[in-house]
């Protein structure tokens, strides 16, 4: 197809939207290692998760065989409010870079939460409503997940308590306000409202918090409150399942445009958007239909892929969740308070960790000053102010496009623009006034987390 026929923005029609989620595990050559019950040290069963998760979500978490799972009609109806999301050809960015490469991005910011997180929030809130629960608890880092779940819970009329990582609570007060707009109760974590929070504060009273801390508090609140369950916005198998709608829409749109990516790039924190974007392209790779390069971009301040250990670890700082085998910095690792709050989790999705360990994808860590430099460039030419998390993927795409400029290769580059940065203006201000610093943990810093890994 001639380049002139490819629009700047391409949308599937409502009728073309996927009706099923894709379960990547069904096509993996080797399954991720099973979760372990922390009480017994044995592989966890779906029933072990019922006190924490909705029953249907627990079953999705354990299902490694069902390739496609129907999206409930009620979820499809809410999806239609903001989906399908656009696949965008970055013509202006291409021209600014002077690259022969074609750059595409899937933009997930066209909803009130401003990010891809709503795709799983709707599903999890729906299953909670179907089960007749009285309320949900969760954690949030940068605030996108908490905002999305607040929106979904308001839609399904379910009370929600959000434990927000303290540094993000302080850096991004308007995220808190949006969650409260949707009637969520927002608590800075660690807090004095849970045993886990009190224990963390006793050990480190000045801590800036972490996703691991917030998860501990949210899980404790859920299991000690009658009729409540916990939901999580990343890392888990069920979340990558729901987020597969991103990749499914993307692949279908590219096929209609006569395109296919040579490289797929996503930012990586816990793995939700990356796993969702790459899912159908990784399926092609696993089944030998195509061989796209898959690249994860993570912050140097929290480098679980590039400097972590592939080992069993707890998913929370309080060590009350099941243990998962993943690339991890140790559940006690407290990352520096940089601005990519959504990429500050100590571990990585077990699915993505297994694929990375087996050589199906690559990873790179980058410094936040470089991330914001390219975020400013992108905003100028593509008219969208990207979230700090999303800008990690933009940096990866720009660097690849500049390599194509040097080599003359006409690659097709695809990346995920996970959301907007309009609630991250303190971060942009910090970059502009020169006060932004790059935080890189030392080997000694990381070793403290590795020393505390469970001996499995």
N, C-alpha and C positions, 0 to 999 in steps of 0.2 A: 504494500500500500504506500502511496506517495505521502511524503511528510506533510504536504499542504492539506491533506484530507484528515489529518489527525487533529481533533479539536483541542483547545486548551484544557477544557474540563469535559469529562465524559461520565455520564451517569447511566447505569442500568435502569430499565423501567421497573416499576413496582412489581410487575408480573415476573420479572427475571430474577428477583431476589431469591437467594437460597432458602429452601424450606427445611434443610437439614444441616446440622453441624457435622464437621468431619473430625473423627478421632484418629489422630496421627499414630497413636500407639498400635493400631490395628495393622499397620504396614511396616513397623519397625522390625529389622532383622532380629534384634534382641530387645526384650522388654527392659525398661528401667528396673533397678532392684526394688523389691517391695518395701513399703513403709513398715517400720517396726513398732510394735506396741511398747511404749517405754516401761510398762509395768512387768512385761514378760520377756521382752527382748525377741519375741517371735513375730513373724509377719502378721500385720494387722489385717483383720477382716472388715468387711463393710459394717457389720454389726458393732464393731469396736468404735466406729466413728459416729454412731447414732446419737450419743449424748452431746456431741459437738456440732454435727452438721445435720441438715435435713436429710431424710432417708434417701430420697431420689438423688440428691447431690452426692451422698456417700457412695451410692451404687455407681454413679458416673465416675467418681474418683477411682474406683477399683476396676473399672471396665477397660481391659486392654484388647478386647476382641471385636466389639461392635464398630464397624467402620463408619457408619452414618447413623446419627440419632436425630429423630424428628424434633423440630423446633415447635413447642406448643403454640397453638393458634393465638392465645392471649399474648405471648411474647412477640410473635410475628406482628401483631397489631400495634404494639408499642414501638417495635423497630421501625415501622412505617412512618412514624412521626419524624424521624431524622435519617432514615436509611432509604435507599442505598446512598452511601457516601461517595463523593467524587474521586475518580482517578484523574490526576492532573498532570499534563505535560508541562514541564518547567521550561518553557521556551525562553523566558527572559533570563533565567539563571544560566541556561546554556550559553546564551549570547554574551552575558557578562563574563563568563569563564573562558569563552573562546574555544569551547570543546567540541569535537565531532561526536561526542557521546549523546545519546538521547536519555534524558532524565525524567522519570515519572515518580510521582508520590501519591500515596493513598492518604487522603485527608480525613481524619476522624474527629475533627473539632467542631462539627456542625450540630452541637447540642448544648444545653445549658451547662452541663458538667465540663464542657470544653475538651473532652478527651474520649478515647476508645473505651474507657472503663465502663460506660453505660451498657455495653454489649453483654457483659456478664452480670452486672448489677440487676438488670431487668430479669434475667433468667433466675438468679438466686432469690430475688424477692418474690417472684412468681411461685417457685416451689415452696417457699416458706408460707405464703398465703394458702396454697393448696393444702398444706399439711395442718393448717389451723393454728400456727404458732402465735404467741402473744407479743413477741418482739425479737429483734435481732441485735447483735453486737458486731462491731468490726474495728479495725484500725485503719489509719490512713497516714501516708507520709507527706507528700507535697499537697495533698488535699483532693486530687482528682477522683480517687476511688471513693472517699467519703462523700464528696459532692454527688457523684453518680449514684451511689447507693441511697443517699438521702432522697434523691429525685425518684428513684424506683420505688422506695418504700412509701413515699407520699402517694404515688400512683396507686399502689396496692393497699394503702391504709394500714401500714405496719409500723409500730414504734421502733426507733433506732437509736442506739447509743454508739457514738464514734470516739475512739481513743486516738487523738491526733498527736503525732510525734512533736514534742515540745518545741524544738527549733523551728519547725514549719508552722506551728500554732502561733509563734511569735513573729515569724517572717511574713506570714501570709494571712493576716487577720480577715481579709475579705472572703477567703475560702470558708472560714468558720461562719461568717455571716450568711453565705449562701446555704450552707448545710442547715443553719438555724431557720432560714427561710422555708425550708422543706420540713421543719419541725423536728430535726434531729437534735439530740443532746450531745454536745461536743465537749470532751474533756482532754486537757493537755496531758500527755504521757511521757514519763511515768508520773503517776498521781498517788494521792493518799487514799483513793477510793477502793483499792484492792490490796490483797496481801502481796501479790507480785510487785505492784508498784511501790509499796512501802519498803519491801526488801531491797529493791534496786536503789531507792533514794537513801536508804540507810548506808549502803555500801558506797554510793557515789551521789551525794546530795546535789552536786552542781551539774549533773549529766544533762546533755542536750537531748537525750532520748534516742531511740532507734525504732525501726519497724519491729524488731524482735521484742523489745520492751512492750510496745503497744499491743502486739499480738498476745503476749502473755496476759495482759490486763483484760483484753476483750474476750479471750477464751475463758478466763476465770469468771468474769461477769456472766457469761452465757451459761456455763455449767452449774453455777450456783443460783440461778434465777429460774424459777419454774416457768415452763413454756417458752423458753428462749433458746436460740441457737446462734452459733457464730458463722460468719461468712468472710471470705478472704478474696481480695481483688487481684492476686497474682500468684505465681509459683505453682499452685495446685493444678493437677491434671484436668479437673472439671473446668477451671478458668480458661485454660488453653483451648479446651473443647469449644466453649462458648465464643471465644475470640476468633475461632477459625472462620467466622463469617467475614472477617476482614480479608483474609487471603482468598476465600472462595469468590467473593465479589471481584476482587482484583484480578484474579486469573481469568474469570469469565469476561471481564471488560477488556483485558489485553488481547484475549483471543478474538473478540469482536473487532478489535483494531488491527488485527494481524500482527501482534507483537508478542514477544516472550523475553523475560529478563535474562541477561547474562549474569547479573549479580543482584542479590536481594539483601538489603541492609536495614537493620533495625536497632534501636537503642535497647539496652538490656539492663534491667534492674532485678526483677524477679522472673521475668520472661513472658508476661501476658501478651503484650502487643507483638513482640518478636515472634513468639510461638504462633500467634494467630495469623500474622502476615505470611510467614513462610510455609504454613502447613501444606497447602496443595502443591507448592513447588518442591518441598521436601518429599512429598509423596512421589512426584515424578522422579526425583533423584534416587529414592529408595527402590523404585520399581524399574529403574533403568530407562525411563522414557526421555529424560533430559538430564543435564548435569549443570544446573546453575550454581554459582558460588553463593554461599550463604555467609554473611558477615554480621557479627554482633559487635556493637560499640558500647562500651561501659565506661564509667568515670574512673580516673586513676585513684580517686579517694576511696573507692569501694570496689576493688578489682577481683570479684569472686571468680570469674572465668580465667583471667590471665595470671592471677597470682594465688588463687585459692587451691584448696586440696579437694580431691574427689574422694569424699568420705561420708559416712553416716554422721548426721548431726541433727540436733533438735531444730525445729522450725521457729522457735521462740526463745527469748533470753531466759525466761523463767523455767524452761525445760519441762513443760507440761504437755506439749503436743507430741504426736508420733514423730519418730526419727525418719528422715529421708536421706537417701544417698544422692548427693549433689555436690557441685562445686561450691565450697563454702569457705568463709573466713573465720568460722567459729561463731556460735550463737551469742557469745559474749562480746563480739567485736562491736564497738561503737564508732561508726564512721564520723569523720569531721563534718561540721555543719555547713557543707557547701549547698549550692542552690538547686541541684538536681535531686530534690527530696524524694522523688519517686524512684530513684535508682540507688537508694541507700540501704537495700536489704542485704543481709550478710550471706545469703545463699542464692542459688539459681534453680529454676525449675528442674525437677528430676528428669523430665523428658528431654529438655534442651541439654542438660548436663550429660546425659547418656549419648546424645547425638554428637555433642562436641568431643566427648571422650573417645568415641568411635571414629572420629575424623570426618564427619559429614558437614561440619561447619567450622568457621574460624571466628576468632575474637580479637578485639583490639581495645586498649584502654586509652583515654584521651583526657587532657587537662581542661578545666572549665573555662579558663580565659580563651583558649582556642575555640571552644564550643560557642561562647558568646560572640566572638569575632565573626564566626560564620552565621550565627543567628541574626546578627545585624545585617549582614550581607543578604541573606535570604529575605528578610523582611523588606528591604529596599526594592528588590526585584520581583518578588512573588506576592507582595502586599499582605502577607500573613505574618503576624508576630508569633514565632513558634515557642512552645513550652521549652524550658531548659532541657528536659528529658529528650524531647523530639529533636532538638538541635544536635544531639550526639549523632543521630542517624544522618542528619544533614551534613555534618562534618565528614562522615564516612563517604557520603555520596560525592561531595565536592572534591575530596582527595582522589577518589577514583576517577572522576571526570577530568581532573587536571593530569592524571597519569595518561589518560586517553589523549589529551592534548599533546603530551610529549611523544607518545608512540604512534599517534595517528589512528588508533583503534576506534572503531565506531560501535562501541558497546551500548547495550541498553541497560540502564541502571534503574532499579526500583528501590525506593525506600519508604518507610512508614512515617508519616507526619502525624504523630499520635494525638496532638492537641495544641491548643493555643496558650500563649504566655501572658495573657492580659492580667492575670493575678500574680505575676512574677515581676512586677515593675521595680521592686527593691533590688532584685538581682540585676536587672538591666541598668538601674541607676548605679549600682556598685561597679559594674563593668565600665560604664561611661566615666565615672569620676576617678577611676584608677585604683579604687580600694579593694577590688576583687583579687584574691590570692588563690594560688593552686595548692591543694593539700595532697601530699603523697605520703602514705604510711610507710614507715621504715620496715625492714625485715623483722626488726625486734618488735615493732607494733603488731605485726601479723602473727608472729610466733606465739604471742600471748593467747590469741584465739585458737591457734592450732593445738597448743598444749592442753587445752580444755576439751578437745573433741572426745566424744564417747569412744571407749576402747571396744570396738566391734570387730 
